[in-house]
């Protein structure tokens, strides 16, 4: 559906929602957990909280084009802060809560942030550790009032800032509205630092229209309505959740409900009963693993019923797409749905119309599995640099294994070397204070994505890999690691998988087992262990994973098959520096860290 009103700036959207739309809706704009129960926030409250905070920021000296950083988990205050900063004509710099103090220090100094908003004591301590090294940082605002651990005069609570703005609001009531009206579509809205898998973070500069043009295009191709209820758990500091959930949800008049944490998503799904949700493939992998694990713990009879129902679901989905459903299939589907499929859907709240997936490639098998259950996953593709969506599947026009068709208003072409190039109103202005990197990816208006892809005969884009991830074995074969890695992580015994093979005779891998599944196997087969280290060294466990991998190897060409692997006793984490906040493996870093294990695999084959 189209936008409720086409807005060119975020403040224009805020003003429309709180002054016009608020009068014609009874829905809440947001919901969050308070004392164990979800409570709604009205548009009036949204307006009041945001305006009061904006006046407070102004009294702290924040004005047009100033930078203010935010480091917080998802919560209504994140939205109040965002709208207040942007309404003043300032620019926000959202940070991942998982970032280290060193990374935060670099971003605050590079962006010249005038202040920072933090959620709690843990985040505050990170800032206090590096604040002396950030000469431009004039104030720190803490959202959790009880978490101030310093008497520093430049530290305030959220409420104190709101109260601080009271005098300015009394003296000049139209001040905030006047500032909002001065914001232009091409004004800088946000600087989002992409962690990248190599080098220092780069600040992606996005304007108001960059983001809202993308939201408008998404709403033109996806059936999103003002009656929709969203569950938000992906970080708001990431452009996918910010545009795809937050701004798009608000622009359509929907209600945004915040999950308490990633760990509580399963519970919150049952409480909120959302109709829409943005997610990443990892969530679907976990749901799939839990469903299969539960099925395999049942009796042979129940397992047989499940797989029968699943096959009927797949057959029904194909017939539905072809718009030709035989009566006998329709009857069998009703039975399968009642016995099995509907019960699994209830675990997601029972109201989901579809998921929107991004951030990483969705395995075709996962898409088909959920489709058979009656849960459609719409996969799209894009980058922070493109605000972020470039292509997306549609509810009535989708193909698993692809990232869909190009969004309205955007142009895409494939370069001679296979790289995907994109152009349109959603493309960034460049990297902040980084002319060299900007010129490397923006050429004649075209964004060089760094991804390799191809269009199929029906106009669906397929991503084969990252340009810089492609490598060649010594046998002269080019390897695209991502599809191979995605294949193996669908194993219930594998949590993380990194392919090795650049300039090598054959492919090998570093594997982090799914320790929950492996421990269950070990317990049921009386394999003694006291730690994860014991498990990865155990020959039976090694054989278990090798046998499971054999099933997947059948789908690969000989030169794509993994001949050797090493099991690691701990996962790749953000804290250890092995993965980025957006969960992408830093390949060179990991290869260097585990070089001794990698070399052992190849030395033993000589």
BELMOFEN-V708324 format. One record per backbone hydrogen bond with DSSP energy under -1.0 kcal/mol. CO is the residue of the C=O (numbers start at 0). NH is the residue of the N-H. E is the energy in kcal/mol with one decimal. If there is no record, write none. Layout:
CO&NH&E  CO&NH&E
This chain:
8&12&-1.6  9&13&-2.6  10&14&-2.7  11&15&-2.2  12&16&-2.6  13&17&-2.4  14&18&-1.8  15&19&-2.3  15&20&-2.4  16&21&-1.3  19&22&-1.2  20&23&-1.7  28&255&-2.1  29&40&-2.9  30&257&-2.2  31&38&-3.1  33&36&-1.3  36&33&-3.2  38&31&-2.1  40&28&-2.2  40&29&-1.2  41&45&-2.3  42&46&-2.2  43&47&-2.5  44&48&-2.9  45&49&-1.9  46&50&-2.7  47&51&-2.5  48&52&-1.8  49&53&-2.5  50&54&-2.5  51&55&-1.7  52&56&-2.6  53&57&-2.4  54&58&-1.9  56&61&-2.3  57&60&-1.7  62&65&-2.1  65&90&-3.5  66&113&-3.3  67&92&-2.2  68&116&-2.5  69&94&-3.1  70&118&-1.5  74&77&-1.3  75&79&-2.2  76&80&-2.8  77&81&-2.3  78&82&-2.8  79&83&-2.2  80&84&-2.7  81&85&-2.5  82&86&-2.0  83&87&-1.4  84&89&-1.9  85&88&-1.4  88&64&-2.6  90&67&-2.4  91&190&-2.0  92&69&-2.0  95&98&-1.9  99&103&-2.2  100&104&-2.7  101&105&-2.0  102&106&-2.2  103&107&-2.9  104&108&-2.1  105&109&-2.9  106&110&-2.6  107&112&-1.8  113&137&-3.5  114&68&-2.6  115&140&-2.6  116&70&-3.1  117&142&-2.6  118&143&-1.6  119&123&-2.5  120&124&-2.5  121&125&-1.1  122&126&-1.6  123&127&-2.8  124&128&-1.6  126&130&-1.7  129&132&-1.7  130&133&-1.6  133&136&-1.5  138&115&-1.8  139&155&-2.8  140&117&-3.4  141&157&-1.7  143&146&-1.9  151&154&-1.7  153&139&-2.7  155&141&-3.0  156&160&-1.9  157&161&-1.9  158&162&-2.5  159&163&-2.4  160&164&-1.2  162&165&-1.7  164&168&-2.3  165&169&-1.9  166&170&-2.3  167&171&-2.8  171&174&-2.1  173&177&-3.0  174&178&-2.1  175&179&-2.3  176&180&-2.2  179&182&-1.2  183&186&-2.0  184&208&-2.5  186&207&-1.5  188&91&-1.7  189&205&-2.3  191&203&-3.0  193&201&-1.5  201&193&-2.5  202&431&-3.2  203&191&-2.3  204&428&-2.6  205&188&-2.6  205&189&-2.0  206&210&-1.6  207&211&-2.6  208&212&-2.5  210&214&-1.9  211&215&-2.4  212&216&-2.1  213&217&-2.2  214&218&-2.1  215&219&-1.1  217&221&-1.5  221&223&-1.7  224&227&-1.5  227&254&-2.3  228&274&-2.6  228&275&-2.0  229&256&-2.4  231&258&-2.7  234&237&-1.6  237&241&-2.2  238&242&-2.8  239&243&-1.9  240&244&-1.5  240&245&-2.4  241&246&-3.0  242&247&-1.8  244&248&-2.8  245&249&-2.4  246&250&-2.8  247&251&-1.3  248&253&-2.4  249&252&-1.3  250&3&-1.9  254&229&-3.1  255&30&-2.3  256&231&-3.5  261&264&-1.2  263&267&-2.9  264&268&-2.5  266&270&-1.5  267&271&-3.2  268&272&-2.1  274&352&-3.1  274&353&-1.1  275&230&-1.3  276&355&-2.6  278&357&-1.8  279&282&-1.6  280&284&-2.4  281&285&-2.0  282&286&-2.3  283&287&-2.7  284&288&-2.4  285&289&-2.3  286&290&-2.6  287&291&-2.7  288&292&-2.7  289&293&-2.3  290&294&-2.3  291&295&-2.7  294&297&-1.7  298&302&-2.4  299&303&-2.1  300&304&-1.9  301&305&-2.4  302&306&-2.5  303&307&-1.9  304&308&-2.7  305&309&-2.7  306&310&-2.0  307&311&-2.1  308&312&-2.5  309&313&-2.1  310&314&-2.4  311&315&-2.8  312&316&-2.2  313&317&-2.0  314&318&-2.1  315&319&-2.6  316&320&-2.0  317&321&-1.8  318&323&-2.6  325&329&-2.3  326&330&-2.3  327&331&-2.2  328&332&-2.5  329&333&-1.8  330&334&-1.5  331&335&-2.6  332&336&-3.2  333&337&-1.9  334&338&-2.6  335&339&-2.4  335&340&-1.7  336&341&-2.6  339&343&-1.4  340&344&-2.1  341&345&-1.7  343&346&-1.3  344&347&-1.9  344&349&-1.3  345&348&-1.7  354&377&-3.0  355&278&-2.8  356&379&-2.2  362&366&-1.9  363&367&-2.4  364&368&-2.1  365&369&-2.5  366&370&-2.1  367&371&-1.9  368&372&-1.2  369&374&-3.0  375&354&-2.7  377&356&-2.9  378&392&-2.1  380&389&-3.6  380&390&-1.7  382&385&-1.9  383&386&-1.7  384&427&-2.9  387&382&-1.3  389&406&-2.4  390&380&-2.6  391&404&-1.8  396&393&-2.0  398&401&-1.4  403&460&-3.0  404&391&-2.6  406&409&-1.7  410&422&-2.3  412&420&-2.9  414&417&-2.2  417&452&-2.4  418&414&-3.1  419&448&-2.0  420&412&-2.2  421&446&-3.7  422&410&-3.2  423&426&-1.5  429&204&-2.6  430&433&-1.7  433&437&-2.0  434&438&-2.7  435&439&-1.1  436&440&-1.1  437&441&-2.7  440&447&-3.1  442&445&-1.9  445&442&-2.3  446&421&-1.9  449&466&-4.5  450&419&-2.7  451&463&-2.9  451&464&-1.3  453&461&-2.8  455&458&-1.8  459&455&-2.6  460&402&-3.2  461&453&-2.1  464&451&-3.8  465&468&-1.0  465&469&-1.1  470&478&-3.5  471&502&-2.7  472&475&-2.1  476&472&-2.3  478&470&-1.9  480&484&-2.7  481&485&-2.8  482&486&-1.5  483&487&-1.7  484&488&-2.0  487&490&-1.9  490&493&-1.3  492&513&-1.9  495&511&-2.7  497&509&-2.5  499&507&-2.2  500&503&-2.1  503&473&-2.8  506&562&-2.4  507&499&-2.9  508&565&-2.2  509&497&-2.5  510&567&-3.0  511&494&-2.6  511&495&-2.0  512&514&-1.3  513&517&-2.5  514&518&-2.7  515&519&-1.8  516&520&-2.0  517&521&-2.7  518&522&-2.9  519&523&-2.3  520&524&-1.4  521&526&-3.0  522&525&-1.1  530&534&-1.5  531&535&-2.4  532&536&-1.1  534&537&-1.1  537&541&-2.2  538&542&-2.5  539&543&-2.3  540&544&-2.2  541&545&-2.2  542&546&-2.8  543&547&-1.9  544&548&-2.5  545&549&-1.5  548&552&-2.3  551&554&-1.8  552&555&-2.1  556&559&-1.6  557&560&-1.2  563&508&-1.0  565&510&-2.9  572&577&-1.6  572&578&-1.3  573&576&-1.4  577&585&-3.0  579&582&-2.4  583&579&-2.6  584&586&-1.4  585&589&-2.7  586&590&-3.0  587&591&-2.1  588&592&-2.4  589&593&-2.4  591&594&-1.2  593&597&-2.3  594&598&-3.0  595&599&-1.6  596&600&-1.5  597&601&-1.6  598&602&-2.9  599&603&-2.0  602&605&-1.2
